[in-house]
């Protein structure tokens, strides 16, 4: 550890004192810790040579009930502030920015406001708005009613119509709590922590959210949103002195230090284990084997780094892969269908939690499930584990520490969020970033053969703070919840006086008026055309080898990791083979290979690599969506020192996969089935869009069949069919035939690492090189039809989509359609779908792969009104004259998405796949240039040309209670 005179630590603002400066060689950065003298606010700056700069301010927020106060406040705080008194500056800034990330998070005991940008001007624009929103929010009561909850009459100005609950968070949490996984975690937390904040649902229980008053939320804000309760975290190449000057001048100078009294107390340890039963809503008459049985333990404090790493090591030894004793027991038992979706270690709270269990079980098996888990742990405690397994998990911890991520989530923000819980709980976040010393201590302790057995005894077997939870399906719960909500509203309505009814009408009118306000947007900072970079950086291979197999070699800063991909030309596939592809891809790298069964293969893969994955990549032609190209893809990664082992294991999957492991295939299909079912509510808007576009092309139809709700239903049917032994052998034979057909095709390798490691990778690959050939090329044919469908599932809210067939990505109008999506969202859809309609989200956009323009809503209480709003958005574009700046703002959004950086390896992988699918760097630059040239007239023209209501396809996901509404919309109904 170096002291304050480190080069990165120079030049801080005089309002701050430097505590320490710690270089972290493994991450190529230095962490400087500061304390604000006046308020005690802490600032951790991760100084590194990266122009994607990140800011986050985190606050410890400790709910004392399940009204969702922290979550609703997170939303409301972003709806206007002292210096930016416009309606919704957060969403206004999204469109006036070139950000690479903007959001806000509510965790169980903290709230955070992060953003990232590669543009210096944009970064400081956003910093200005975020600081004001955090510390000087207006907390308007109308915003609370919009974002949190309110009552309105169904016809807002007619008190004779029934009362309804509305609110963005109210509907968001209705959707979240219709997911059994969310119910499972919340119930387990409630029982493990009866006396602390983790007992409560920080997001909000839909039954309790309407209990929250505006005054309670304001008091919560005043208590917790103070610099003395805050931690600032920054990453990148901006000077720390400039950052701190902004903190000081924009916020901190106006505060004095207080005692926030926000520490989370420790949960007292139970005298003995508890058994609990509860229920979750299931809108399906078949409740057989739909029960969850979980065993959860409360562990040590997460702030103790050594204790945390010990718990992570134990989690890895028990659950890392199918060779791990506890995961193997859960995967192979007949007591349930699959390991629980809530599985392993939760270490972001003050006291950690470890969970093991099964889904697809029955309540009367609960004692046997618990016994299975405890017996497995007892066996580990008595017999120990193979030292190689411990070394494999330590290897995984090292690999995770070294990998430079950043695809979809900026790398700097990944590091900050990793360290944030320690900072929130007054521990040392630098330790969580600089793991190598602690990993060294852990490795030394783990050399003792009794270390893991003793850890199992201390943390789990001898730990009395244990809960066995049985979560059973209840087919009537959803109806009872709806009836209780209606009864509550009816009782409320019965007691309303004439004046109170008028007040509700007046409040609805006031909110509608506020939602219609434009405000003085000149108060908000913005980027301009001049701030947009002229060009985009697209990685190019350092070398290209044609024989014996096509190879592209990318020189990227991967911090000692190497990435290997193999793309094989897809041959012609019949319908059965196409539908089998997702199952095949999910199974392949989970099976044995050659003389290794799946357990031995899992051990070898974990010991020497970061894992493998398989997938299919089928894309539309850049100038014709009915012409497709397809590849089968195998991917892996490893530390460079294990390049030989990775290449060998990689090709064993390819050359000698064990489709004779019938029981293993049966278990994996069951796990897939439950995983896809659980994922519907979280991806409902994606499923709705895949459904709406399924008639646009053969590729779009294939996507719905293999990745949409149609695939969810198919995997359920497949899993049910595998009860018969004959079906299992038939599936294994079909998979083996498909594998043989795929693996012989034309090969294209992609290697991503630092150039100095090219020789090691070339030597590792040399024994495996051969060309392959594809006799009958992949093709999907032509498919076009209009779709009007709704799929009914176990959902408490709706997901709506409309799609219009338009143009392929290289068409001259594609750029205008891409800009049109953001333009509609910014100017019409956000207000109509989210603010007025109460959905958690909604928007529109051009989908290049289906050649369509798609509208969507997410966790939406409405159906027909939302579909109508999609059409009204088109009218709004065509019938009005718009300010030129609104077109520019939409252009900024598209350019930001095009220019958004990924991880070093991720960018190279994208370039590799783009090239294979016929998208050259020149094509991408041409498309980007067209976006910059889009005008308002272009937007009106493409809206009129392509978005005709009569040509729209419709896709909706909803719950059973909305079936009559769906029929009234003349939608064909299917069931998930």
C-alpha positions, -999 to +999 in steps of 0.1 A: +000+000+000+014+034-009+007+066+010-006+100+000+022+110-022+012+086-050+010+103-084-027+095-088-034+111-055-021+146-063-044+176-070-074+168-048-097+196-037-089+213-004-123+205+010-112+168+010-085+150+028-067+121+013-069+090+035-048+066+013-038+057-022-037+020-032-024+008-066-041-024-078-018-040-104-043-067-113-068-041-124-044-016-139-057+012-117-051+031-084-078+036-058-077+069-039-098+072-008-109+107+004-130+121+032-149+154+029-138+174+059-171+192+066-196+164+061-177+132+064-188+121+029-165+095+015-151+095-020-133+066-037-117+074-070-106+045-093-080+063-114-072+046-147-065+054-183-101+048-195-122+076-211-155+058-202-158+077-169-183+065-143-200+083-114-221+068-086-235+083-054-247+057-029-268+062+002-276+038+030-315+036+029-331+014+056-368+007+052-388-002+082-418-016+063-428-030+029-444+001+015-415+005-010-405+039+004-369+036-008-379+024-042-406+051-048-382+078-035-355+066-060-380+072-088-394+105-074-361+121-066-353+121-103-385+140-112-372+176-107-347+194-085-338+229-072-316+240-101-335+219-127-372+224-118-384+207-150-406+177-151-386+145-152-350+158-158-337+122-156-356+111-187-350+145-203-312+140-199-313+106-214-323+122-247-298+152-243-269+130-236-243+106-252-243+085-220-232+049-221-252+042-189-279+060-169-300+045-142-308+043-105-308+012-082-327+003-051-312-025-031-323-040+002-304-014+022-289+011-002-300+034-031-275+044-058-276+068-087-249+059-114-241+070-149-213+066-174-201+085-205-171+086-228-177+123-236-162+148-211-188+175-216-216+150-213-201+135-181-201+168-163-236+177-176-249+145-161-229+150-129-245+184-125-280+170-128-274+139-107-259+159-077-288+183-077-314+154-080-298+135-051-293+163-026-318+190-037-348+171-051-381+189-051-400+157-041-432+170-056-464+153-043-477+149-079-446+131-088-450+108-058-485+100-070-473+093-105-443+072-096-456+056-064-493+051-061-526+070-063-563+063-066-583+075-095-617+068-109-617+045-139-631+075-158-609+100-141-636+128-140-666+105-132-669+097-095-696+072-103-670+048-119-650+025-097-618+036-080-585+021-092-549+021-079-523+035-103-486+042-101-454+032-119-438+014-089-472-001-079-474-018-113-437-026-115-439-045-082-471-062-092-452-077-121-421-085-099-441-102-073-459-124-098-426-141-103-422-171-080-385-164-077-391-130-063-417-143-039-393-170-028-364-146-020-386-121-002-403-148+019-369-164+028-355-129+037-385-122+058-380-154+078-343-152+082-343-116+093-374-111+115-358-081+133-339-060+107-346-042+075-341-073+054-374-085+068-391-060+045-396-058+008-375-028-001-390-027-036-425-026-021-453-052-016-482-043-038-506-048-009-486-024+013-475+003-013-509+021-010-502+026+028-473+049+021-480+086+026-463+115+008-452+128+042-435+095+051-415+096+019-404+132+025-392+123+060-373+093+046-356+116+021-346+141+047-332+114+069-311+094+044-303+117+015-275+136+032-238+137+024-229+123+058-248+092+048-233+092+012-204+075-005-192+089-039-174+066-063-158+075-095-138+057-122-118+068-152-093+094-164-110+126-151-088+146-126-099+140-091-096+177-082-121+186-109-146+159-097-143+171-061-147+207-071-181+198-087-191+178-056-182+207-033-196+236-053-228+219-065-237+202-032-214+195-003-206+231+007-242+236+018-242+208+044-229+203+079-220+169+093-248+149+110-251+114+125-274+097+100-281+069+124-286+046+094-265+016+104-282-018+098-282-036+132-272-072+134-299-098+133-298-119+166-290-155+160-318-181+163-317-206+191-326-233+166-338-240+130-373-229+119-397-244+094-421-222+075-448-227+048-461-200+025-478-197-009-473-180-042-499-173-070-502-198-098-528-193-125-528-229-136-550-257-124-521-282-124-502-276-092-484-310-093-446-306-086-448-268-086-436-264-049-403-248-039-384-262-010-354-242+002-331-242+032-314-209+040-288-199+066-277-165+079-239-163+078-212-138+090-209-101+081-200-093+045-177-065+057-153-091+069-134-098+037-118-130+049-152-143+060-167-133+027-141-150+006-144-181+028-181-181+021-175-176-016-150-205-016-175-228+002-202-218-023-179-227-052-169-260-037-205-270-031-222-254-061-197-244-088-206-271-113-222-305-117-192-321-101-197-301-069-213-323-043-243-302-033-252-292-069-248-327-081-272-340-053-298-313-062-295-320-100-298-358-097-324-362-070-360-373-078-373-351-050-376-321-073-373-311-110-343-288-108-320-268-083-338-238-070-335-205-089-325-190-055-293-209-049-259-201-033-245-170-016-260-136-012-232-113+001-243-078-007-262-073+026-246-067+060-251-103+070-247-129+043-271-156+033-266-191+019-294-210+002-299-244-012-331-261-025-353-275-052-381-263-074-406-286-090-412-304-057-440-312-033-447-300+002-447-335+017-411-340+004-398-310+024-382-331+052-366-353+026-352-323+007-338-308+039-323-342+048-307-346+013-290-312+017-278-318+053-267-353+045-247-340+016-231-314+038-224-340+065-206-362+039-184-332+029-176-325+065-167-361+072-149-370+040-136-337+028-133-328-009-106-333-035-079-306-032-082-302-070-118-290-065-107-264-040-079-252-064-105-250-092-127-227-072-097-205-063-088-204-100-124-192-108-120-164-082-087-153-098-102-154-133-132-133-122-108-108-106-088-104-138-115-103-164-122-069-180-160-069-185-181-042-200-206-056-224-240-040-215-226-028-182-196-005-181-165-021-166-159+008-143-194+005-130-190-032-125-160-026-102-178+002-083-209-019-077-187-048-066-171-025-040-202-005-030-218-028-003-185-027+017-185+011+015-222+013+024-216-008+055-185+013+067-161-014+057-132-013+032-142-014-004-106-013-016-101-048-002-130-060-024-112-047-054-076-057-044-084-094-037-050-108-044-036-105-008-068-120+007-069-147-020-033-155-009-044-159+027-074-180+016-052-202-005-028-208+024-057-218+047-074-240+021-042-261+019-053-277+051-075-308+042-097-300+072-104-264+061-134-271+039-149-297+064-145-272+092-161-244+071-191-266+063-196-274+100-191-238+112-211-220+086-238-245+079-242-277+099-235-262+133-253-229+125-287-228+143-298-198+122-315-219+096-349-217+079-366-244+058-391-227+036-419-246+017-434-223-009-466-239-024-486-228-054-521-215-048-544-213-078-568-190-061-543-166-045-542-142-075-580-140-076-581-134-038-555-107-042-575-090-069-607-094-050-591-079-018-578-050-039-613-043-053-629-047-019-604-022-004-611+003-032-649-002-029-648+003+009-627+034+003-652+047-023-682+040+000-668+064+026-659+092+003-677+125+008-686+147-022-657+169-014-633+140-012-645+127-046-639+161-061-605+162-046-596+129-063-609+143-096-589+175-090-557+156-083-561+135-114-565+167-134-535+183-117-514+153-125-525+152-161-517+190-164-483+184-149-476+155-173-486+178-202-461+205-191-430+209-213-411+231-188-381+253-196-358+227-210-331+253-216-323+249-179-309+215-187-274+211-201-270+192-234-245+179-259-246+192-294-237+178-329-202+191-324-197+168-294-204+136-315-172+119-326-167+119-364-158+082-365-165+050-347-138+026-335-144-009-349-117-035-340-098-050-369-080-083-367-043-080-363-039-110-386-061-132-408-052-168-416-070-186-443-058-222-440-062-248-427-091-231-410-102-195-413-087-176-383-091-140-372-067-128-345-076-097-325-050-078-303-070-065-273-062-056-237-077-086-220-056-086-188-041-120-191-072-138-205-076-154-239-110-159-257-117-185-283-147-188-306-155-212-333-182-204-358-193-232-381-215-226-411-250-239-404-261-265-429-297-267-441-319-277-411-354-290-412-381-277-388-374-304-361-337-296-362-343-259-359-366-263-329-341-286-313-312-261-316-319-242-283-320-275-264-289-287-282-270-255-275-280-256-238-270-292-234-237-295-253-213-279-229-230-295-198-224-331-211-193-353-209-170-357-238-147-386-249-136-407-219-148-381-194-184-383-181-201-350-174-188-349-138-152-353-149-157-328-177-171-302-153-141-307-130-117-303-159-134-272-173-136-254-140-100-262-132-085-248-164-111-224-180-137-198-174-163-221-190-178-228-225-211-219-242-228-229-274-253-210-294-267-204-329-264-171-347-289-166-374-292-131-389-311-113-417-292-101-447-281-065-445-301-056-476-328-083-475-345-097-443-357-128-462-321-138-470-304-152-439-270-164-428-264-188-400-236-201-378-232-225-349-210-209-323-188-225-295-171-200-272-147-202-243-122-183-222-093-190-199-062-174-184-034-175-210-014-199-189-042-225-195-044-220-233-035-256-242-060-270-218-087-247-230-081-256-266-082-293-258-114-291-237-130-268-263-125-294-291-135-323-269-169-307-266-169-304-304-155-337-314-167-362-288-198-349-269-215-377-249-251-379-260-252-413-244-257-397-210-295-402-210-302-394-173-280-362-176-300-350-206-332-356-188-321-336-158-308-307-180-340-305-200-360-303-167-337-274-155-342-256-188-379-260-186-381-243-152-356-217-161-376-206-192-408-206-173-394-185-145-380-160-171-413-151-188-423-123-164-389-106-165-387-108-203-424-103-211-419-073-233-393-092-254-416-122-257-444-099-268-422-083-295-410-116-308-446-127-310-457-095-329-428-098-354-431-135-359-449-130-392-423-106-407-399-132-420-388-168-417-360-157-393-385-138-372-408-168-370-378-190-360-369-165-332-404-168-318-403-206-321-368-210-305-366-181-281-401-168-275-432-181-256-436-207-282-403-222-271-413-220-235-444-241-242-423-265-263-397-272-236-425-278-211-440-304-235-406-320-241-399-322-204-433-338-197-427-363-225-394-374-211-412-392-183-412-420-208-378-438-212-384-443-250-387-405-254-354-400-236-335-423-259-352-408-289-342-372-279-306-383-273-305-399-308-319-367-324-293-346-305-265-368-316-275-367-352-278-329-351-244-327-336-228-348-363-245-327-389-233-294-374-197-301-364-184-310-399-192-276-414-169-249-426-149-235-397-141-199-387-119-193-356-118-161-336-089-155-311-089-125-288-060-118-265-029-095-262-006-099-292+022-111-271+002-142-263-005-150-300+023-177-301+009-196-271-026-196-286-013-206-320+005-236-305-025-246-285-048-245-316-024-262-341-034-298-333-071-290-339-070-272-372-090-286-401-112-270-426-145-288-427-172-281-454-209-274-456-226-291-485-261-277-484-261-241-472-284-229-445-316-212-457-350-204-442-371-195-472-398-168-473-425-162-447-448-132-443-481-130-425-500-106-402-501-117-365-528-108-339-521-131-309-522-131-271-505-156-249-519-162-214-495-171-186-489-167-148-488-129-150-502-101-129-496-074-154-495-071-192-469-068-219-481-053-252-464-050-286-472-039-321-450-044-351-449-030-387-430-046-415-406-020-430-370-023-444-337-041-440-308-024-421-290-011-451-321+005-467-319+043-470-350+046-446-335+024-419-317+053-403-349+074-400-368+045-386-341+040-360-343+077-350-381+075-350-382+051-321-364+074-297-382+104-311-416+087-303-404+075-269-391+110-259-420+130-272-451+108-267-447+072-255-429+079-222-457+102-211-486+081-225-474+046-215-455+052-183-466+085-167-503+084-177-508+047-183-488+035-153-467+009-170-432+005-157-418+010-192-425+014-228-411+025-261-405+018-298-376+011-321-364-003-354-354-039-353-329-046-380-330-084-378-368-086-385-369-055-407-397-042-385-406-012-364-418-024-329-438-007-301-438-023-266-449-018-230-435-035-199-454-044-167-485-026-180-519-024-162-536-016-196-542-035-228-564-019-255-556+017-244-518+010-248-523-005-282-543+026-292-515+048-278-491+031-302-512+043-331-516+077-316-478+080-314-478+078-352-505+105-356-485+127-332-454+124-354-473+131-386-498+157-376-476+181-356-446+204-363-418+195-339-388+214-327-355+205-345-338+200-311-362+170-304-350+153-336-314+160-326-321+144-292-334+113-308-303+112-330-281+115-299-297+084-285-291+063-316-255+074-319-249+067-283-261+032-287-240+027-318-209+042-302-213+025-268-181+007-259-181-029-248-154-050-232-122-054-252-131-090-259-167-082-265-160-056-291-138-080-310-164-108-308-190-084-322-167-074-351-160-111-358-197-120-360-206-088-380-180-098-406-193-134-409-228-121-414-218-097-442-216-065-423-184-046-431-170-017-411-178+005-441-215-007-439-216+003-402-201+036-408-225+043-437-255+035-415-241+057-387-236+086-411-272+083-424-284+086-388-267+119-384-284+132-415-320+124-405-345+153-406-380+159-392-394+154-428-377+120-429-394+110-397-429+121-409-423+103-442-413+070-428-440+071-402-467+076-429-451+051-453-446+021-430-466+025-398-502+021-411-525+009-383-542-016-407-509-034-414-498-038-378-492-071-361-501-074-324-485-096-297-497-095-261-488-115-229-513-113-200-528-132-171-560-154-172-581-126-156-577-106-188-589-133-212-623-116-220-605-083-226-582-101-251-611-116-269-627-082-272-595-070-289-601-098-315-568-115-306-562-152-311-555-167-277-528-193-269-515-205-235-479-206-224 
